[in-house]
Amino acid sequence: MMNRRLIAISVLVIVALASCRKETWDEFYGRPETLPPPIYQTLASKGNFTHLLAAIDKAGYKDILSAAGYWTFFAPHDSAFKVYLSEKGVSGVDQLDSNSCRQIVTYCLVYNGFKKERIGDFQSTSTIGWVPNQAFRRRTANYVGVYDTKDTSGNSIKAISANRNGTANYVDADNNNKYITYFVDNFMSAKGLNASDYNYFYPNATYTGFNVLDATVTAKDILTENGIIHIVNKVMVALPSIDEYLASKPEYSEFKKLFDRFLVSYLFNQGVTTKYNNINSTNARVYTKMFSAAIGFSLNNENFLKQQDNDGQQNCYSIFVPDNTTLKQYINTVLLEHYPSVESMPPSIIYDFINAHLWQNAVWPSKFTTTYNVVNEEARFDPVADITDKKIVSNGIFYGTRKVQEANVFTSVYGKAYLDPQYSMMVSLLNLELKGQISNIHRNYTLFMISNAVLNAAGYFADPTVSNDVTNQWRFVPPPGSTLVGQTGANARIRLQRIINLHVVPNKQLKNLSAEGVALTYGGEYIGFKNGTVYAPGNVEAGNVATVVNTKTALNGPVYYLDRILDFSDAVIGTHLEKLAGTSAGSSPYYHFFQFLKNATPQLWNTTTKDITGLPSGTFCTIFIPNNAAIQQAVNDGLLPGTGTAPNKVPTFNPTLTTEKEQVVRFIQYHILAKKIIAADQVENGAMETLLKNDLGEPTTLFIDNSGSNLKVSDAAGVSANIISTVSYYLSNRCMVHLTDNYLRY
């Protein structure tokens, strides 16, 4: 009896102690009475979310929204659901399947809780932290996972979308969750956007400063135990990705074919296959649908660039897709002008065409002209006249168009070579340095075209055995009788690059080659033209010219097709001066000047190499040569040595006195501009250094007046010499030789 009493007392003590401990536990760890209920219970208590709650139940999300967590939930009320159900032709949620309910519930469910005041801020994961007014998207709980499709051969397969761009197209720990887009006033103001940008996509909705897609937030910032509720007046269903939307629209099937044929591949995914088969008890193989790393982004990647975890909050992709009729016409008339089929074109043409239609940023309707695609070109569309379809999708903005994005590489002078296989060698050489410049349609150029056949005729070839090495595939085989040495690899490439530079005239559109003139080319050398023919220093030396056989016009300038290359000269300048001098004063107006030059040894002239001291081979320079009459006047005036009396002094071409030798050297040096080529092209004016130094070792100067139709040069005393244009413009090795009607006093 005593034992029973002791046991009873012990039980009462234990119960009392346990009760005290529970009270203590509840006091510190129990759910506070002031804490609002979770999302599910909060919605249930309001009474006007019966359809949404039914959808949550059917989607299997009741427990999730009733438990711990931190969510933002865009909750459509019963009135919104009634409209949605009516549009679906059903009377209640019970007539929707569970997947349809999941597409609603999961797409309205955003990771982390955001009040309206914070949802417009970018949640940076770098050291910056929160960035105000930069966000318009948030990651949702919705994702596609494994789906049924057909591979590029038409075989039925299981696939999963790429969740990264480029070569690393799938990361196992990432479900590729879809994003939802919203329009909040602080973001819109910061980006210079307004209601018209919103209504461009949703013309039947009203912009309020807090819209989620085409829905309006009617009540905001409802706090719950596991997140925040924003009530919306429309049911929102998970949006397709760019890839999914493109596949669903037959009017863009021709554009999609380009991806399917050239830019999409399916790679077996062992990790996803194992998980899928374990869950579904199958032995199916799952493949990742991958997009080529050569294009700006993967159309099925929901994650944006992933340069940091949340970068999809502040930006998205954009794509402009021409309809079938527009695209086929452009392909047939532009891209296939010189190719029999799309398959026969170089892949780079496909890459460039597609990339011209891809933006790694949001292109807002009011920002077309200031938003640049992956090849750094603005959106060249009229938002009203050219856009036939505009849609916010899960990973970006989709524009359907009745026009193609006319890319620089196709519409510029570069495009005339790029789209013609007969000019593939020229294109490869242009790509080494000049592609970016001459394909800029906002800058003027003139391009002289040289085909593969023309280059081959000049001795230049691309070695097909190393055609993948664009820097070392080149070969130079000198023509018979040439003193030049054959070259391969880098040496041949250097020669070819200098030749290509002669065929590119920057900052000028030469629209008339019938008159006589000169033009400064990309490499700093001049070419000449006259009567529809064109020539460079090497042509002058060889005694030939290139004839224009065809002409076309690009957006940034004319293109002239030549029957031979414009060539440079390997010779030193002295050999050209000797050629110009002739054998007597009667045979050449350059004769007297050269007689003084060739005898100015060793101070100025090298008899063996024919080099001019102070002008190493390849140095840019300009030589003003007074004609015979002007040289005679310089002799009469005592600026050059001579015998007898004026006005009939006899020039002493080979003086013996040191003072007279020095007189000749200084005279000639003063007529040479060092490191500068000047031509009568109205480009450069002003004081320019000569080869002559004064007693202090400083360069003397001449003044160039290049503003008019006739080039003039003046000395320090203001005495001018005019260029005698009819026999001038002699092009030498990086040098321009001008004949003048007067001499210059040093």
Secondary structure, DSSP 8 states (H G I E B T S, - for coil): -HHHHHHHHHHHHHHHHHHHHHHHHHHHHS--TTS---HHHHHHHHSS-HHHHHHHHHHT-HHHHHSS--EEEEEE-HHHHHHHHHHHT-SSGGGS-HHHHHHHHTTSEEES---HHHHTSEE-SSTT-EETT---EEEBS----SEEEE-TTS-EEEEEE--SSSS----TT-----EEEEEEHHHHHHTT--HHHHHHH-TTS---SEEETTEEEEEEEEEETTEEEEEESS-------HHHHHHH-GGGHHHHHHHHHHTEEEEE-HHHHHHHHHHHT----EEEEEE-TTSS--TT--STT-SSTTGGGT--EEEEEE-HHHHHHHIIIIITSS-SSGGGS-HHHHHHHHHTTEESS---GGGGGG-B-TTS-B--S-TTTTEEEEEEETTEEEEEESS----HHHHSHHHHHHT-GGGHHHHHHHHHHTHHHHT-TTS-EEEEE--HHHHHHTTEEE-GGGTT-TTT-EEE---TT-----EEHHHHHHHHHHHHHHTEEET------SS-EEEE-TTS-EEEEETTEEE-HHHHHHT--EEEEEEEEETTEEEEEESS------S-HHHHHHHHH-SSTTT-TTHHHHHHHHTSTTTTB-TTT--BTTB-TT--EEEEEE-HHHHHHHHHTTSS-EES-TTS-EE-SS--SHHHHHHHHHHHHHTEEET----SSS---EEEEEEEE-TTS-EEEEEEE-SSSS-EEE-TT--EEEB-GGG--EEETTEEEEEESS----
